[in-house]
Amino acid sequence: MGIFDFLSKQMVDVIDWTEQPGDLALRYPMADREIQNGAQLTVRDGQLALFYDEGRVADSFRPGMHTLDTANLPMLTSLRSWQTGFKSPYKADVYYFTTKEQTGLKWGTPQPITVRDKEFGPLRIRAFGTYSFRVDDVAVFAAKLMGTLERLTVHDVEPQLKSVINTAIASSLGKGEVAFLDIAGDQQAMGERLLASVAPAFEQWGLKCTTFYVESVSLPENVQEYLDKASSMRVVGDLNQYTRFQTADSIDEAAAASGGMAGMGAGMAIGQTMGAQMAGAAAAPQAALTAAPVSSEDAFAQIEKLHKLLTMGAITQGEFDIKKAAWLDKMG
């Protein structure tokens, strides 16, 4: 027998597992080694160890330090018929499982989901967020996912979990029961609904989905741009009034600027624009000017702006007097 064959058949007297981030389960690397009678088994917090004998679960161990003997291995002792205790080493498959919560996992719709929205009609929606899970039923998890694998990680099961999540999202959003604006405004409620949808699928693998968060629900860029424009128009209201308001504000900024030629030129350009607008208003029929009386506050505000134009040289004294009289007439 070679030295390596000799070492590989040495007896195991200490069994423990320190999992790495993302680990879910591990088949303890026994090779051809045998477990020593009286060996120490360490199971850390958030772990569970299972002993298998010829493919059958023999014994399980929860967190703590255990001495392996007939008292601590009642099922294996029964299977092996060691009624009076065993003196020689024995072999068994030892599997470790972590029951700690796996947090900060990302999910997202790989393709936009087409929904029939109550307000906008057919829409293509994307959604993104995070979720977490843990091994809840070790026996089911071991039978359905672990099997005879040497090791199982979060990375190994994520594709299946994400498929379940995407199916739940498509089913939930596809019904069109909640308008897009309501979904975007209450993502917590959406997350709770989706958690309830994915929970049964997780349970069939012995897993528990502990948290589910929706961080973003979005539309295609072209649709979002259209909604932004529509919102802007509703905020602006009368475009002509908005233009006059912006022009008046520009006059104030130009007047406050330095007295350099650049500032004067900008002021003159703004004044000419305002003057053209005022001239168009003066050319309108007199009936339009007097049809609806305006408040004295509005009239005085317009006269003040006209005076600024006069001071800047954008209009003449005569033009100022005509427009001033027109605004005074509109006061009724």
Phi, psi and omega in degrees: 000129179287166182298322181290322176296323180295314181295323183293340181259012178292158183278147179265126179242353176224126179233121175204167183214126173250104185287154175261160179307130179095349178287141175244320183205155181214135169272116186301130185288090183272330186053231178260014183281157181241149182278129180286140173298125183090009178296157181259127176248122178252125175241116184278166177304137181081014179236162173216136179245135177242137174256130179246138175236112181052046176083357180253143176290120182264307181213157177232150183226130178265178185308136180145179176253127186237138173266124186275107176210186184297333180288325182266354180234060185296318182290316179295322178298319179293319180295325182271356180060042178266065185296329183255016182090157181248143181255330184267160177297161180223163180244144175200154174274128180246125179242135173255142176229141175258135178254013179288153180287132177265108190252169173068026180275140185264144170225158180189152179285119181294330177229150177301144179261127179277124179232158176260099185279145182295328186259320187253357183082207181298129178226154175248114189247141171248150178217148181218156178179198181228161177208169176216157178207171175210161174285121185252314179246098187297321182297316179293317180299316181295320183286321188267331184242317184285308181057233180254017180296153177284328184202148178223132182237170176301321180301327182289326185261346183303317180304319179292319180295319180293327176297319177297316181297314181296324177295318179295320180294314180298320180292318183289311182285329184295337179290337179067024182286335181240130180295152183303315182297328177287324177297311182296331182276344181221071182289336178295316179297321178296318179299321179293320178295318181290325176300317178295330181285321185273341185304313181299322180294321177297320184296330181294343176256009180081018181251158175233121175281110189273323178220152178211117183238139173258116183262335183205134171232119188225161177254164173303151187303318182294323178289320179296321178298320179297315179296323178297318179295317179297320178295320180297319181295321179294324179289318182292318181075239180287113185296325179295316177298321180297318179297316180296321179297314179297320180296316180297318178297322178296325178297316179299318180294320180294322180294328181278347182287174180295159182279018180293170182295325180296316179295320179295319180297317179297318179297318179297319180296317179295318180298319178297320178298315180294322179296319179296320178296318179294321179296321178296321179293323180290330181282347179293156179304146182298331180298326180291331181285329187251003185297317183230110180302144177252163180287156179296329180296314179296317182297315181295325178297318179292322179295323179297319179293323176297321180295324177297320178296321179295318181295324180280351180084012181284332176228162180272170179298321180296317179296321178297316182296320181296313183289327177296316180297323180296318180292325177294324178294324182292344178289343180073000000 
